[in-house]
Amino acid sequence: MRKTIVKLAGKKVLRVDGDARVRIVRPRKTDRLKKLARKPRSRSIAKAQIPAHARELYARLRAVYPNAHVELDYTTPLELLIATILSAQCTDKRVNMVTPLVFRTFPTAQSLADADPAVMEEMIKSTGFFRNKTKSLIALGKALVERHNGQVPDSMAELVKLPGVGRKTANVILGNAFNKNEGVVVDTHVGRLAVRLGLTRQTDPVKAEQDLMALVDQGDWTMLAHVLIFHGRRVCFARSPQCAICTLAEICPSSTV
């Protein structure tokens, strides 16, 4: 009986008896690239270097996305507030498909307060969690009428007291509807990229926001969130970041190229 010995990696051997055939398959280049993509290298950044690193990242992203902006459609602070509440666990694209009818039907805080829950639920059903969102929007309308004469307040302290409004939503309203930089919007994209880019180790949105606020000038807080969101939606995807075409590849601690 013929025996064939094949040497394997790690000093192991494979013995094949008789006429059995052995085929040696070499890893393809694409397989190696996929493996690298699954295990991005980590290049740690010294704590003292993070501010300069953040400024360089921000400058590059501003150059790539000079017109970055909130991608929810709106014309008034109330419309942006409604759209932002609807965007929870939903894409901006879907929200923008729903809001034209919502805005026409409920153009004021009073009309929002007087809304028929069944009618509103049907309008916003496709955004998900529509029953809770309906309750929040109607309660929001009532609160605006009772406390603010039907107007959306322009301060963090007053906004976060409104039904359905947390710090992230308040930052969206202040930064975009009122051009006030009182914080950094930390949504899913911003939180994910902030860690991946080495700007923070915090996964809690409030703690991550505090770290980001310390890294750029206050006047840039709103735009910082915009460029990170744009980049996260267009290049730095959660599962398959496009490092090969990324403007940050050479300075990103998680780059695979």
C-alpha positions as CSV (number, residue, x, y, z in Angstrom):
1,M,0.0,0.0,0.0
2,R,1.3,3.4,-1.0
3,K,1.6,6.0,1.7
4,T,1.9,9.8,1.2
5,I,3.1,12.1,3.9
6,V,2.1,15.8,3.7
7,K,3.7,18.3,6.0
8,L,1.2,20.8,7.6
9,A,1.7,24.0,9.5
10,G,2.8,23.7,13.1
11,K,5.0,20.6,12.5
12,K,1.9,18.4,12.0
13,V,1.7,15.7,9.3
14,L,-1.1,14.2,7.4
15,R,-0.7,10.5,6.3
16,V,-2.8,9.4,3.3
17,D,-3.0,5.6,2.6
18,G,-3.6,4.0,-0.7
19,D,-4.7,5.9,-3.8
20,A,-6.4,8.7,-1.9
21,R,-5.7,12.2,-3.3
22,V,-4.7,15.2,-1.4
23,R,-5.3,18.7,-2.7
24,I,-3.4,21.6,-1.2
25,V,-5.4,24.8,-1.2
26,R,-3.5,28.0,-0.6
27,P,-5.3,30.9,1.1
28,R,-6.5,33.4,-1.5
29,K,-5.6,37.0,-1.2
30,T,-9.3,37.9,-0.8
31,D,-9.6,35.5,2.1
32,R,-6.7,37.2,3.8
33,L,-8.3,40.5,3.3
34,K,-11.6,39.3,4.7
35,K,-9.8,38.0,7.8
36,L,-8.1,41.4,8.3
37,A,-11.5,43.1,7.9
38,R,-12.9,40.9,10.7
39,K,-9.9,41.6,13.0
40,P,-8.9,45.3,12.5
41,R,-5.6,46.2,14.0
42,S,-5.6,48.4,17.0
43,R,-3.1,51.3,17.2
44,S,-3.5,52.8,20.6
45,I,-3.3,56.6,20.9
46,A,-1.7,58.1,24.0
47,K,-4.1,60.1,26.1
48,A,-2.0,63.3,25.7
49,Q,-2.2,62.9,21.9
50,I,-6.0,62.5,21.7
51,P,-6.9,66.3,21.4
52,A,-4.5,66.7,18.4
53,H,-5.7,63.5,16.9
54,A,-9.3,64.7,17.3
55,R,-8.6,68.0,15.6
56,E,-6.9,66.2,12.6
57,L,-9.9,63.8,12.3
58,Y,-12.3,66.6,12.4
59,A,-10.4,68.7,9.8
60,R,-10.3,65.8,7.4
61,L,-14.0,65.0,7.8
62,R,-15.0,68.6,7.4
63,A,-13.0,68.7,4.1
64,V,-14.9,65.6,2.9
65,Y,-18.3,66.6,4.1
66,P,-18.3,70.4,4.1
67,N,-22.1,70.5,3.8
68,A,-22.9,67.9,6.4
69,H,-26.3,68.5,8.0
70,V,-29.2,66.9,9.8
71,E,-30.9,64.6,7.3
72,L,-34.4,64.9,8.7
73,D,-36.6,67.2,6.6
74,Y,-38.1,70.2,8.5
75,T,-38.8,73.9,8.2
76,T,-39.6,74.9,11.8
77,P,-38.4,73.9,15.3
78,L,-41.6,72.0,16.0
79,E,-41.3,70.0,12.8
80,L,-37.7,69.1,13.7
81,L,-38.8,68.1,17.2
82,I,-41.6,65.9,15.8
83,A,-39.2,64.3,13.2
84,T,-36.5,63.6,15.8
85,I,-39.0,61.9,18.1
86,L,-40.2,59.7,15.2
87,S,-36.6,58.9,14.2
88,A,-36.1,56.7,17.4
89,Q,-35.3,53.2,16.2
90,C,-36.1,54.3,12.6
91,T,-34.1,55.6,9.6
92,D,-34.2,59.2,8.6
93,K,-35.3,58.1,5.1
94,R,-38.4,56.4,6.5
95,V,-39.2,59.4,8.8
96,N,-38.9,61.8,5.8
97,M,-41.5,59.7,4.0
98,V,-43.9,60.0,6.8
99,T,-43.5,63.5,8.1
100,P,-45.0,65.5,5.1
101,L,-48.5,64.3,6.0
102,V,-47.9,64.6,9.7
103,F,-46.7,68.2,9.3
104,R,-49.7,69.1,7.2
105,T,-52.1,67.5,9.6
106,F,-50.5,68.8,12.8
107,P,-48.9,72.1,11.9
108,T,-49.1,73.6,15.5
109,A,-48.6,72.4,19.0
110,Q,-52.3,72.9,19.6
111,S,-53.3,70.6,16.7
112,L,-50.7,68.1,18.0
113,A,-52.3,68.3,21.5
114,D,-55.8,67.7,20.0
115,A,-54.8,64.8,17.7
116,D,-56.9,61.7,17.5
117,P,-54.5,58.9,18.7
118,A,-55.9,56.4,16.2
119,V,-55.3,58.8,13.3
120,M,-51.8,59.6,14.3
121,E,-50.9,56.0,15.0
122,E,-52.0,55.1,11.4
123,M,-49.8,58.0,10.0
124,I,-46.6,57.0,11.8
125,K,-47.1,53.3,12.0
126,S,-44.2,52.5,9.6
127,T,-41.7,54.3,11.9
128,G,-42.1,51.6,14.6
129,F,-43.1,51.9,18.2
130,F,-46.0,54.0,16.9
131,R,-48.2,53.7,20.0
132,N,-45.5,55.1,22.3
133,K,-44.5,57.7,19.8
134,T,-48.1,58.8,19.5
135,K,-48.4,59.2,23.2
136,S,-45.2,61.2,23.4
137,L,-46.2,63.5,20.5
138,I,-49.7,64.3,21.9
139,A,-48.2,64.8,25.4
140,L,-45.5,67.0,23.8
141,G,-48.2,69.2,22.1
142,K,-50.0,69.6,25.4
143,A,-46.9,70.5,27.3
144,L,-45.9,73.1,24.7
145,V,-49.3,74.8,24.8
146,E,-49.5,74.8,28.6
147,R,-45.9,75.8,29.4
148,H,-44.5,77.6,26.4
149,N,-47.5,79.2,24.6
150,G,-47.2,76.6,21.8
151,Q,-43.6,77.4,21.0
152,V,-40.6,75.1,21.2
153,P,-38.2,76.4,23.9
154,D,-34.6,77.2,23.0
155,S,-32.8,76.0,26.2
156,M,-31.6,72.7,27.3
157,A,-33.2,73.0,30.7
158,E,-36.6,73.5,29.3
159,L,-36.4,71.1,26.4
160,V,-35.4,68.0,28.5
161,K,-38.6,68.6,30.6
162,L,-40.8,67.9,27.6
163,P,-42.3,64.5,27.0
164,G,-40.3,62.3,24.7
165,V,-37.3,64.7,24.8
166,G,-33.9,63.6,26.2
167,R,-30.5,65.3,26.0
168,K,-29.7,63.8,22.5
169,T,-33.0,65.2,21.1
170,A,-32.5,68.5,22.8
171,N,-29.0,68.8,21.3
172,V,-30.5,68.1,17.8
173,I,-33.1,70.9,18.3
174,L,-30.7,73.4,19.8
175,G,-27.9,72.9,17.3
176,N,-30.0,72.8,14.1
177,A,-33.2,74.8,14.8
178,F,-31.6,77.4,17.0
179,N,-27.9,77.3,16.0
180,K,-26.9,76.8,19.7
181,N,-24.0,74.6,20.6
182,E,-24.8,73.2,24.0
183,G,-23.6,69.7,23.5
184,V,-22.7,66.9,21.0
185,V,-25.4,64.7,19.6
186,V,-24.3,61.1,20.4
187,D,-26.5,58.8,18.4
188,T,-25.6,55.2,17.3
189,H,-23.2,56.4,14.6
190,V,-21.4,59.0,16.7
191,G,-21.0,56.7,19.6
192,R,-19.7,53.9,17.4
193,L,-17.3,56.0,15.5
194,A,-16.0,57.9,18.6
195,V,-14.8,54.6,20.0
196,R,-13.5,53.2,16.7
197,L,-11.6,56.4,16.0
198,G,-10.0,56.5,19.4
199,L,-11.8,59.6,20.7
200,T,-13.3,57.9,23.7
201,R,-13.5,54.6,25.4
202,Q,-17.0,55.4,26.8
203,T,-20.0,53.5,25.5
204,D,-22.4,55.4,27.6
205,P,-23.8,58.3,25.5
206,V,-23.7,60.9,28.2
207,K,-20.1,60.1,29.2
208,A,-19.0,59.9,25.5
209,E,-20.5,63.3,24.9
210,Q,-18.5,64.8,27.7
211,D,-15.3,63.4,26.2
212,L,-16.2,64.7,22.7
213,M,-17.1,68.2,24.0
214,A,-13.6,68.4,25.5
215,L,-11.9,67.7,22.2
216,V,-13.2,70.4,19.8
217,D,-14.2,74.0,20.2
218,Q,-17.8,74.6,21.4
219,G,-18.7,76.2,18.1
220,D,-18.0,72.9,16.3
221,W,-20.0,70.6,18.5
222,T,-23.0,70.4,16.2
223,M,-20.9,70.0,13.1
224,L,-18.7,67.3,14.8
225,A,-21.8,65.1,15.1
226,H,-22.9,65.8,11.6
227,V,-19.6,64.8,10.0
228,L,-19.4,61.7,12.1
229,I,-22.9,60.7,11.2
230,F,-22.3,61.3,7.5
231,H,-19.1,59.3,7.6
232,G,-20.7,56.4,9.6
233,R,-23.5,56.2,7.0
234,R,-21.4,56.5,3.9
235,V,-18.0,54.9,4.7
236,C,-17.4,53.6,8.2
237,F,-20.2,51.0,8.4
238,A,-20.6,49.0,11.5
239,R,-20.0,45.6,10.1
240,S,-17.8,46.3,7.0
241,P,-16.0,49.7,7.3
242,Q,-14.6,50.8,3.9
243,C,-11.1,51.5,5.1
244,A,-9.6,51.2,1.7
245,I,-11.4,54.4,0.6
246,C,-11.5,56.2,3.9
247,T,-9.8,59.6,4.3
248,L,-9.0,58.7,7.9
249,A,-7.3,55.3,7.2
250,E,-3.7,56.4,7.9
251,I,-4.6,57.9,11.3
252,C,-7.5,55.7,12.4
253,P,-6.5,53.3,15.2
254,S,-8.9,50.7,13.8
255,S,-8.0,50.9,10.1
256,T,-7.6,47.6,8.3
257,V,-5.3,49.0,5.6
